[in-house]
Amino acid sequence: MPAIVGVAQVITLGNSSVFHIGDVYKIMPFATAKTFSGAGSFNTGDQVDVNNRLSSTNTSDPDVIDQNNFLNM
């Protein structure tokens, strides 16, 4: 279904960002990354209250190879 889009203001985009408005056939990443972070690390907003007692982040990766983006050109 076609989209009717008004004004869009983009302040900044990162290196691997996707900015999408309206209909799209295919969106594919050109870069991948693995991020490890503790509990409550990516919470955003006003007055966020996170209570983490004993918390640890497991960074073990026994399979070594993750999904790639080889065919995304």
PDB file of N, CA, C and O in Angstrom:
ATOM      1  N   MET A   1       0.839  -1.165   0.000  1.00  0.00           N
ATOM      2  CA  MET A   1       0.000   0.000   0.000  1.00  0.00           C
ATOM      3  C   MET A   1       0.896   1.244   0.000  1.00  0.00           C
ATOM      4  O   MET A   1       1.819   1.319   0.810  1.00  0.00           O
ATOM      5  N   PRO A   2       0.662   2.182  -0.848  1.00  0.00           N
ATOM      6  CA  PRO A   2       1.497   3.393  -0.903  1.00  0.00           C
ATOM      7  C   PRO A   2       1.406   4.199   0.385  1.00  0.00           C
ATOM      8  O   PRO A   2       0.375   4.228   1.057  1.00  0.00           O
ATOM      9  N   ALA A   3       2.506   4.845   0.701  1.00  0.00           N
ATOM     10  CA  ALA A   3       2.568   5.647   1.920  1.00  0.00           C
ATOM     11  C   ALA A   3       2.567   7.124   1.558  1.00  0.00           C
ATOM     12  O   ALA A   3       3.194   7.530   0.579  1.00  0.00           O
ATOM     13  N   ILE A   4       1.869   7.919   2.340  1.00  0.00           N
ATOM     14  CA  ILE A   4       1.890   9.372   2.195  1.00  0.00           C
ATOM     15  C   ILE A   4       2.712   9.901   3.358  1.00  0.00           C
ATOM     16  O   ILE A   4       2.340   9.747   4.521  1.00  0.00           O
ATOM     17  N   VAL A   5       3.831  10.522   3.028  1.00  0.00           N
ATOM     18  CA  VAL A   5       4.768  10.962   4.050  1.00  0.00           C
ATOM     19  C   VAL A   5       4.855  12.478   4.029  1.00  0.00           C
ATOM     20  O   VAL A   5       4.972  13.092   2.968  1.00  0.00           O
ATOM     21  N   GLY A   6       4.797  13.068   5.201  1.00  0.00           N
ATOM     22  CA  GLY A   6       4.948  14.515   5.325  1.00  0.00           C
ATOM     23  C   GLY A   6       6.412  14.875   5.503  1.00  0.00           C
ATOM     24  O   GLY A   6       7.279  14.304   4.842  1.00  0.00           O
ATOM     25  N   VAL A   7       6.685  15.800   6.375  1.00  0.00           N
ATOM     26  CA  VAL A   7       8.048  16.271   6.619  1.00  0.00           C
ATOM     27  C   VAL A   7       8.780  15.274   7.495  1.00  0.00           C
ATOM     28  O   VAL A   7       8.225  14.772   8.473  1.00  0.00           O
ATOM     29  N   ALA A   8      10.036  14.985   7.145  1.00  0.00           N
ATOM     30  CA  ALA A   8      10.891  14.122   7.960  1.00  0.00           C
ATOM     31  C   ALA A   8      12.210  14.850   8.180  1.00  0.00           C
ATOM     32  O   ALA A   8      12.863  15.269   7.224  1.00  0.00           O
ATOM     33  N   GLN A   9      12.598  14.998   9.439  1.00  0.00           N
ATOM     34  CA  GLN A   9      13.857  15.662   9.761  1.00  0.00           C
ATOM     35  C   GLN A   9      14.817  14.620  10.303  1.00  0.00           C
ATOM     36  O   GLN A   9      14.544  13.986  11.322  1.00  0.00           O
ATOM     37  N   VAL A  10      15.946  14.442   9.621  1.00  0.00           N
ATOM     38  CA  VAL A  10      16.971  13.507  10.050  1.00  0.00           C
ATOM     39  C   VAL A  10      18.165  14.318  10.526  1.00  0.00           C
ATOM     40  O   VAL A  10      18.761  15.073   9.758  1.00  0.00           O
ATOM     41  N   ILE A  11      18.507  14.159  11.787  1.00  0.00           N
ATOM     42  CA  ILE A  11      19.633  14.895  12.345  1.00  0.00           C
ATOM     43  C   ILE A  11      20.945  14.194  12.021  1.00  0.00           C
ATOM     44  O   ILE A  11      21.890  14.835  11.560  1.00  0.00           O
ATOM     45  N   THR A  12      21.013  12.909  12.252  1.00  0.00           N
ATOM     46  CA  THR A  12      22.241  12.162  11.980  1.00  0.00           C
ATOM     47  C   THR A  12      21.921  10.691  11.756  1.00  0.00           C
ATOM     48  O   THR A  12      20.928  10.177  12.271  1.00  0.00           O
ATOM     49  N   LEU A  13      22.761  10.023  10.991  1.00  0.00           N
ATOM     50  CA  LEU A  13      22.659   8.587  10.763  1.00  0.00           C
ATOM     51  C   LEU A  13      24.029   7.978  11.007  1.00  0.00           C
ATOM     52  O   LEU A  13      25.050   8.569  10.656  1.00  0.00           O
ATOM     53  N   GLY A  14      24.050   6.809  11.601  1.00  0.00           N
ATOM     54  CA  GLY A  14      25.310   6.114  11.831  1.00  0.00           C
ATOM     55  C   GLY A  14      25.817   5.452  10.561  1.00  0.00           C
ATOM     56  O   GLY A  14      25.163   5.507   9.519  1.00  0.00           O
ATOM     57  N   ASN A  15      26.977   4.830  10.649  1.00  0.00           N
ATOM     58  CA  ASN A  15      27.602   4.206   9.480  1.00  0.00           C
ATOM     59  C   ASN A  15      26.774   3.069   8.900  1.00  0.00           C
ATOM     60  O   ASN A  15      26.708   2.913   7.681  1.00  0.00           O
ATOM     61  N   SER A  16      26.151   2.285   9.743  1.00  0.00           N
ATOM     62  CA  SER A  16      25.381   1.134   9.272  1.00  0.00           C
ATOM     63  C   SER A  16      23.880   1.347   9.451  1.00  0.00           C
ATOM     64  O   SER A  16      23.138   0.386   9.655  1.00  0.00           O
ATOM     65  N   SER A  17      23.437   2.576   9.378  1.00  0.00           N
ATOM     66  CA  SER A  17      22.033   2.898   9.621  1.00  0.00           C
ATOM     67  C   SER A  17      21.165   2.612   8.405  1.00  0.00           C
ATOM     68  O   SER A  17      21.648   2.547   7.274  1.00  0.00           O
ATOM     69  N   VAL A  18      19.879   2.443   8.664  1.00  0.00           N
ATOM     70  CA  VAL A  18      18.876   2.311   7.613  1.00  0.00           C
ATOM     71  C   VAL A  18      17.816   3.364   7.888  1.00  0.00           C
ATOM     72  O   VAL A  18      17.217   3.381   8.963  1.00  0.00           O
ATOM     73  N   PHE A  19      17.581   4.245   6.918  1.00  0.00           N
ATOM     74  CA  PHE A  19      16.527   5.248   7.017  1.00  0.00           C
ATOM     75  C   PHE A  19      15.472   4.875   6.005  1.00  0.00           C
ATOM     76  O   PHE A  19      15.723   4.915   4.800  1.00  0.00           O
ATOM     77  N   HIS A  20      14.294   4.513   6.477  1.00  0.00           N
ATOM     78  CA  HIS A  20      13.262   3.982   5.596  1.00  0.00           C
ATOM     79  C   HIS A  20      11.967   4.743   5.798  1.00  0.00           C
ATOM     80  O   HIS A  20      11.476   4.870   6.919  1.00  0.00           O
ATOM     81  N   ILE A  21      11.417   5.247   4.699  1.00  0.00           N
ATOM     82  CA  ILE A  21      10.095   5.865   4.713  1.00  0.00           C
ATOM     83  C   ILE A  21       9.318   5.295   3.536  1.00  0.00           C
ATOM     84  O   ILE A  21       9.813   5.287   2.409  1.00  0.00           O
ATOM     85  N   GLY A  22       8.129   4.828   3.788  1.00  0.00           N
ATOM     86  CA  GLY A  22       7.281   4.360   2.697  1.00  0.00           C
ATOM     87  C   GLY A  22       7.474   2.886   2.382  1.00  0.00           C
ATOM     88  O   GLY A  22       7.972   2.124   3.211  1.00  0.00           O
ATOM     89  N   ASP A  23       7.078   2.492   1.185  1.00  0.00           N
ATOM     90  CA  ASP A  23       7.148   1.101   0.762  1.00  0.00           C
ATOM     91  C   ASP A  23       8.591   0.702   0.491  1.00  0.00           C
ATOM     92  O   ASP A  23       9.413   1.530   0.098  1.00  0.00           O
ATOM     93  N   VAL A  24       8.887  -0.558   0.702  1.00  0.00           N
ATOM     94  CA  VAL A  24      10.240  -1.048   0.480  1.00  0.00           C
ATOM     95  C   VAL A  24      10.160  -2.500   0.020  1.00  0.00           C
ATOM     96  O   VAL A  24       9.305  -3.262   0.471  1.00  0.00           O
ATOM     97  N   TYR A  25      11.065  -2.867  -0.885  1.00  0.00           N
ATOM     98  CA  TYR A  25      11.131  -4.242  -1.361  1.00  0.00           C
ATOM     99  C   TYR A  25      12.077  -5.065  -0.498  1.00  0.00           C
ATOM    100  O   TYR A  25      11.752  -6.183  -0.098  1.00  0.00           O
ATOM    101  N   LYS A  26      13.255  -4.505  -0.214  1.00  0.00           N
ATOM    102  CA  LYS A  26      14.252  -5.266   0.511  1.00  0.00           C
ATOM    103  C   LYS A  26      15.177  -4.329   1.281  1.00  0.00           C
ATOM    104  O   LYS A  26      15.655  -3.338   0.728  1.00  0.00           O
ATOM    105  N   ILE A  27      15.432  -4.637   2.555  1.00  0.00           N
ATOM    106  CA  ILE A  27      16.408  -3.897   3.360  1.00  0.00           C
ATOM    107  C   ILE A  27      17.432  -4.913   3.852  1.00  0.00           C
ATOM    108  O   ILE A  27      17.078  -5.893   4.507  1.00  0.00           O
ATOM    109  N   MET A  28      18.709  -4.675   3.532  1.00  0.00           N
ATOM    110  CA  MET A  28      19.759  -5.604   3.914  1.00  0.00           C
ATOM    111  C   MET A  28      20.904  -4.856   4.585  1.00  0.00           C
ATOM    112  O   MET A  28      21.282  -3.776   4.132  1.00  0.00           O
ATOM    113  N   PRO A  29      21.460  -5.411   5.656  1.00  0.00           N
ATOM    114  CA  PRO A  29      22.615  -4.775   6.297  1.00  0.00           C
ATOM    115  C   PRO A  29      23.889  -4.998   5.489  1.00  0.00           C
ATOM    116  O   PRO A  29      24.049  -6.029   4.835  1.00  0.00           O
ATOM    117  N   PHE A  30      24.795  -4.019   5.542  1.00  0.00           N
ATOM    118  CA  PHE A  30      26.096  -4.163   4.906  1.00  0.00           C
ATOM    119  C   PHE A  30      27.185  -4.399   5.934  1.00  0.00           C
ATOM    120  O   PHE A  30      28.332  -4.648   5.563  1.00  0.00           O
ATOM    121  N   ALA A  31      26.861  -4.327   7.203  1.00  0.00           N
ATOM    122  CA  ALA A  31      27.827  -4.552   8.264  1.00  0.00           C
ATOM    123  C   ALA A  31      27.154  -5.297   9.404  1.00  0.00           C
ATOM    124  O   ALA A  31      25.946  -5.185   9.608  1.00  0.00           O
ATOM    125  N   THR A  32      27.945  -6.051  10.136  1.00  0.00           N
ATOM    126  CA  THR A  32      27.433  -6.750  11.300  1.00  0.00           C
ATOM    127  C   THR A  32      28.335  -6.461  12.488  1.00  0.00           C
ATOM    128  O   THR A  32      29.500  -6.100  12.324  1.00  0.00           O
ATOM    129  N   ALA A  33      27.794  -6.622  13.673  1.00  0.00           N
ATOM    130  CA  ALA A  33      28.569  -6.416  14.894  1.00  0.00           C
ATOM    131  C   ALA A  33      27.980  -7.272  16.006  1.00  0.00           C
ATOM    132  O   ALA A  33      26.794  -7.601  15.993  1.00  0.00           O
ATOM    133  N   LYS A  34      28.815  -7.622  16.953  1.00  0.00           N
ATOM    134  CA  LYS A  34      28.365  -8.358  18.116  1.00  0.00           C
ATOM    135  C   LYS A  34      28.583  -7.469  19.330  1.00  0.00           C
ATOM    136  O   LYS A  34      29.682  -6.955  19.541  1.00  0.00           O
ATOM    137  N   THR A  35      27.547  -7.289  20.120  1.00  0.00           N
ATOM    138  CA  THR A  35      27.625  -6.399  21.274  1.00  0.00           C
ATOM    139  C   THR A  35      27.301  -7.168  22.541  1.00  0.00           C
ATOM    140  O   THR A  35      26.295  -7.872  22.616  1.00  0.00           O
ATOM    141  N   PHE A  36      28.154  -7.027  23.523  1.00  0.00           N
ATOM    142  CA  PHE A  36      27.913  -7.602  24.840  1.00  0.00           C
ATOM    143  C   PHE A  36      27.665  -6.457  25.806  1.00  0.00           C
ATOM    144  O   PHE A  36      28.406  -5.474  25.811  1.00  0.00           O
ATOM    145  N   SER A  37      26.643  -6.578  26.612  1.00  0.00           N
ATOM    146  CA  SER A  37      26.372  -5.541  27.611  1.00  0.00           C
ATOM    147  C   SER A  37      25.625  -6.158  28.780  1.00  0.00           C
ATOM    148  O   SER A  37      24.994  -7.206  28.645  1.00  0.00           O
ATOM    149  N   GLY A  38      25.698  -5.513  29.901  1.00  0.00           N
ATOM    150  CA  GLY A  38      25.061  -6.014  31.109  1.00  0.00           C
ATOM    151  C   GLY A  38      23.578  -5.713  31.147  1.00  0.00           C
ATOM    152  O   GLY A  38      23.040  -5.054  30.257  1.00  0.00           O
ATOM    153  N   ALA A  39      22.934  -6.195  32.171  1.00  0.00           N
ATOM    154  CA  ALA A  39      21.502  -6.013  32.333  1.00  0.00           C
ATOM    155  C   ALA A  39      21.156  -4.540  32.480  1.00  0.00           C
ATOM    156  O   ALA A  39      21.776  -3.836  33.277  1.00  0.00           O
ATOM    157  N   GLY A  40      20.182  -4.070  31.727  1.00  0.00           N
ATOM    158  CA  GLY A  40      19.742  -2.680  31.812  1.00  0.00           C
ATOM    159  C   GLY A  40      20.622  -1.692  31.091  1.00  0.00           C
ATOM    160  O   GLY A  40      20.460  -0.487  31.284  1.00  0.00           O
ATOM    161  N   SER A  41      21.556  -2.150  30.260  1.00  0.00           N
ATOM    162  CA  SER A  41      22.516  -1.237  29.622  1.00  0.00           C
ATOM    163  C   SER A  41      21.889  -0.336  28.565  1.00  0.00           C
ATOM    164  O   SER A  41      22.292   0.821  28.445  1.00  0.00           O
ATOM    165  N   PHE A  42      20.934  -0.815  27.808  1.00  0.00           N
ATOM    166  CA  PHE A  42      20.389  -0.044  26.696  1.00  0.00           C
ATOM    167  C   PHE A  42      19.037   0.582  27.022  1.00  0.00           C
ATOM    168  O   PHE A  42      18.293   0.939  26.109  1.00  0.00           O
ATOM    169  N   ASN A  43      18.711   0.721  28.276  1.00  0.00           N
ATOM    170  CA  ASN A  43      17.462   1.378  28.658  1.00  0.00           C
ATOM    171  C   ASN A  43      17.574   2.879  28.429  1.00  0.00           C
ATOM    172  O   ASN A  43      18.575   3.492  28.801  1.00  0.00           O
ATOM    173  N   THR A  44      16.567   3.466  27.826  1.00  0.00           N
ATOM    174  CA  THR A  44      16.541   4.906  27.607  1.00  0.00           C
ATOM    175  C   THR A  44      15.198   5.456  28.055  1.00  0.00           C
ATOM    176  O   THR A  44      14.212   4.723  28.141  1.00  0.00           O
ATOM    177  N   GLY A  45      15.167   6.733  28.336  1.00  0.00           N
ATOM    178  CA  GLY A  45      13.912   7.351  28.727  1.00  0.00           C
ATOM    179  C   GLY A  45      14.074   8.161  29.990  1.00  0.00           C
ATOM    180  O   GLY A  45      15.154   8.213  30.578  1.00  0.00           O
ATOM    181  N   ASP A  46      13.010   8.780  30.395  1.00  0.00           N
ATOM    182  CA  ASP A  46      13.011   9.582  31.606  1.00  0.00           C
ATOM    183  C   ASP A  46      12.668   8.710  32.806  1.00  0.00           C
ATOM    184  O   ASP A  46      11.750   7.892  32.747  1.00  0.00           O
ATOM    185  N   GLN A  47      13.399   8.887  33.880  1.00  0.00           N
ATOM    186  CA  GLN A  47      13.160   8.223  35.153  1.00  0.00           C
ATOM    187  C   GLN A  47      13.132   6.701  35.035  1.00  0.00           C
ATOM    188  O   GLN A  47      12.207   6.052  35.524  1.00  0.00           O
ATOM    189  N   VAL A  48      14.144   6.138  34.386  1.00  0.00           N
ATOM    190  CA  VAL A  48      14.261   4.686  34.293  1.00  0.00           C
ATOM    191  C   VAL A  48      14.812   4.168  35.611  1.00  0.00           C
ATOM    192  O   VAL A  48      15.832   4.660  36.095  1.00  0.00           O
ATOM    193  N   ASP A  49      14.155   3.188  36.189  1.00  0.00           N
ATOM    194  CA  ASP A  49      14.578   2.606  37.458  1.00  0.00           C
ATOM    195  C   ASP A  49      14.872   1.134  37.237  1.00  0.00           C
ATOM    196  O   ASP A  49      13.955   0.328  37.079  1.00  0.00           O
ATOM    197  N   VAL A  50      16.158   0.780  37.226  1.00  0.00           N
ATOM    198  CA  VAL A  50      16.580  -0.594  36.995  1.00  0.00           C
ATOM    199  C   VAL A  50      17.263  -1.100  38.256  1.00  0.00           C
ATOM    200  O   VAL A  50      18.201  -0.475  38.751  1.00  0.00           O
ATOM    201  N   ASN A  51      16.801  -2.220  38.774  1.00  0.00           N
ATOM    202  CA  ASN A  51      17.388  -2.827  39.967  1.00  0.00           C
ATOM    203  C   ASN A  51      17.989  -4.175  39.596  1.00  0.00           C
ATOM    204  O   ASN A  51      17.270  -5.161  39.438  1.00  0.00           O
ATOM    205  N   ASN A  52      19.300  -4.214  39.459  1.00  0.00           N
ATOM    206  CA  ASN A  52      20.007  -5.452  39.154  1.00  0.00           C
ATOM    207  C   ASN A  52      20.918  -5.784  40.329  1.00  0.00           C
ATOM    208  O   ASN A  52      21.850  -5.038  40.631  1.00  0.00           O
ATOM    209  N   ARG A  53      20.657  -6.859  40.962  1.00  0.00           N
ATOM    210  CA  ARG A  53      21.498  -7.272  42.087  1.00  0.00           C
ATOM    211  C   ARG A  53      22.805  -7.835  41.523  1.00  0.00           C
ATOM    212  O   ARG A  53      23.588  -7.083  40.943  1.00  0.00           O
ATOM    213  N   LEU A  54      23.047  -9.069  41.669  1.00  0.00           N
ATOM    214  CA  LEU A  54      24.241  -9.692  41.108  1.00  0.00           C
ATOM    215  C   LEU A  54      23.971 -10.010  39.642  1.00  0.00           C
ATOM    216  O   LEU A  54      23.109 -10.832  39.331  1.00  0.00           O
ATOM    217  N   SER A  55      24.697  -9.367  38.753  1.00  0.00           N
ATOM    218  CA  SER A  55      24.466  -9.538  37.330  1.00  0.00           C
ATOM    219  C   SER A  55      25.804  -9.743  36.628  1.00  0.00           C
ATOM    220  O   SER A  55      26.790  -9.081  36.954  1.00  0.00           O
ATOM    221  N   SER A  56      25.836 -10.649  35.678  1.00  0.00           N
ATOM    222  CA  SER A  56      27.052 -10.855  34.886  1.00  0.00           C
ATOM    223  C   SER A  56      26.647 -11.090  33.442  1.00  0.00           C
ATOM    224  O   SER A  56      25.553 -11.579  33.158  1.00  0.00           O
ATOM    225  N   THR A  57      27.548 -10.732  32.534  1.00  0.00           N
ATOM    226  CA  THR A  57      27.300 -10.891  31.107  1.00  0.00           C
ATOM    227  C   THR A  57      28.142 -12.045  30.583  1.00  0.00           C
ATOM    228  O   THR A  57      29.365 -12.044  30.724  1.00  0.00           O
ATOM    229  N   ASN A  58      27.488 -13.022  29.981  1.00  0.00           N
ATOM    230  CA  ASN A  58      28.180 -14.187  29.439  1.00  0.00           C
ATOM    231  C   ASN A  58      28.671 -13.850  28.033  1.00  0.00           C
ATOM    232  O   ASN A  58      27.858 -13.652  27.130  1.00  0.00           O
ATOM    233  N   THR A  59      29.979 -13.783  27.837  1.00  0.00           N
ATOM    234  CA  THR A  59      30.548 -13.465  26.525  1.00  0.00           C
ATOM    235  C   THR A  59      31.127 -14.695  25.848  1.00  0.00           C
ATOM    236  O   THR A  59      31.868 -14.573  24.873  1.00  0.00           O
ATOM    237  N   SER A  60      30.802 -15.868  26.347  1.00  0.00           N
ATOM    238  CA  SER A  60      31.293 -17.104  25.739  1.00  0.00           C
ATOM    239  C   SER A  60      30.588 -17.331  24.405  1.00  0.00           C
ATOM    240  O   SER A  60      29.366 -17.212  24.315  1.00  0.00           O
ATOM    241  N   ASP A  61      31.361 -17.659  23.369  1.00  0.00           N
ATOM    242  CA  ASP A  61      30.800 -17.910  22.038  1.00  0.00           C
ATOM    243  C   ASP A  61      31.417 -19.183  21.476  1.00  0.00           C
ATOM    244  O   ASP A  61      32.353 -19.113  20.680  1.00  0.00           O
ATOM    245  N   PRO A  62      30.909 -20.350  21.879  1.00  0.00           N
ATOM    246  CA  PRO A  62      31.547 -21.612  21.479  1.00  0.00           C
ATOM    247  C   PRO A  62      31.448 -21.928  19.988  1.00  0.00           C
ATOM    248  O   PRO A  62      32.302 -22.646  19.466  1.00  0.00           O
ATOM    249  N   ASP A  63      30.428 -21.413  19.279  1.00  0.00           N
ATOM    250  CA  ASP A  63      30.296 -21.742  17.854  1.00  0.00           C
ATOM    251  C   ASP A  63      31.188 -20.880  16.960  1.00  0.00           C
ATOM    252  O   ASP A  63      31.335 -21.205  15.782  1.00  0.00           O
ATOM    253  N   VAL A  64      31.773 -19.828  17.446  1.00  0.00           N
ATOM    254  CA  VAL A  64      32.742 -18.946  16.786  1.00  0.00           C
ATOM    255  C   VAL A  64      32.157 -18.204  15.582  1.00  0.00           C
ATOM    256  O   VAL A  64      32.342 -16.992  15.478  1.00  0.00           O
ATOM    257  N   ILE A  65      31.472 -18.874  14.686  1.00  0.00           N
ATOM    258  CA  ILE A  65      30.973 -18.250  13.458  1.00  0.00           C
ATOM    259  C   ILE A  65      29.489 -17.921  13.618  1.00  0.00           C
ATOM    260  O   ILE A  65      28.693 -18.789  13.974  1.00  0.00           O
ATOM    261  N   ASP A  66      29.126 -16.684  13.357  1.00  0.00           N
ATOM    262  CA  ASP A  66      27.736 -16.257  13.429  1.00  0.00           C
ATOM    263  C   ASP A  66      27.193 -16.035  12.023  1.00  0.00           C
ATOM    264  O   ASP A  66      27.919 -16.180  11.040  1.00  0.00           O
ATOM    265  N   GLN A  67      25.914 -15.684  11.933  1.00  0.00           N
ATOM    266  CA  GLN A  67      25.311 -15.406  10.626  1.00  0.00           C
ATOM    267  C   GLN A  67      26.036 -14.240   9.967  1.00  0.00           C
ATOM    268  O   GLN A  67      26.279 -13.215  10.605  1.00  0.00           O
ATOM    269  N   ASN A  68      26.379 -14.392   8.697  1.00  0.00           N
ATOM    270  CA  ASN A  68      27.107 -13.334   7.993  1.00  0.00           C
ATOM    271  C   ASN A  68      26.191 -12.592   7.038  1.00  0.00           C
ATOM    272  O   ASN A  68      25.011 -12.917   6.907  1.00  0.00           O
ATOM    273  N   ASN A  69      26.746 -11.599   6.380  1.00  0.00           N
ATOM    274  CA  ASN A  69      25.990 -10.842   5.382  1.00  0.00           C
ATOM    275  C   ASN A  69      26.710 -10.880   4.045  1.00  0.00           C
ATOM    276  O   ASN A  69      26.791  -9.868   3.349  1.00  0.00           O
ATOM    277  N   PHE A  70      27.230 -12.039   3.690  1.00  0.00           N
ATOM    278  CA  PHE A  70      28.043 -12.218   2.488  1.00  0.00           C
ATOM    279  C   PHE A  70      27.301 -11.835   1.202  1.00  0.00           C
ATOM    280  O   PHE A  70      27.899 -11.209   0.326  1.00  0.00           O
ATOM    281  N   LEU A  71      26.049 -12.181   1.065  1.00  0.00           N
ATOM    282  CA  LEU A  71      25.310 -11.928  -0.174  1.00  0.00           C
ATOM    283  C   LEU A  71      24.564 -10.597  -0.197  1.00  0.00           C
ATOM    284  O   LEU A  71      23.839 -10.327  -1.155  1.00  0.00           O
ATOM    285  N   ASN A  72      24.719  -9.754   0.829  1.00  0.00           N
ATOM    286  CA  ASN A  72      24.052  -8.467   0.861  1.00  0.00           C
ATOM    287  C   ASN A  72      24.899  -7.425   0.133  1.00  0.00           C
ATOM    288  O   ASN A  72      25.748  -6.768   0.734  1.00  0.00           O
ATOM    289  N   MET A  73      24.660  -7.287  -1.137  1.00  0.00           N
ATOM    290  CA  MET A  73      25.438  -6.342  -1.949  1.00  0.00           C
ATOM    291  C   MET A  73      24.543  -5.321  -2.580  1.00  0.00           C
ATOM    292  O   MET A  73      25.020  -4.444  -3.299  1.00  0.00           O
TER     293      MET A  73
END
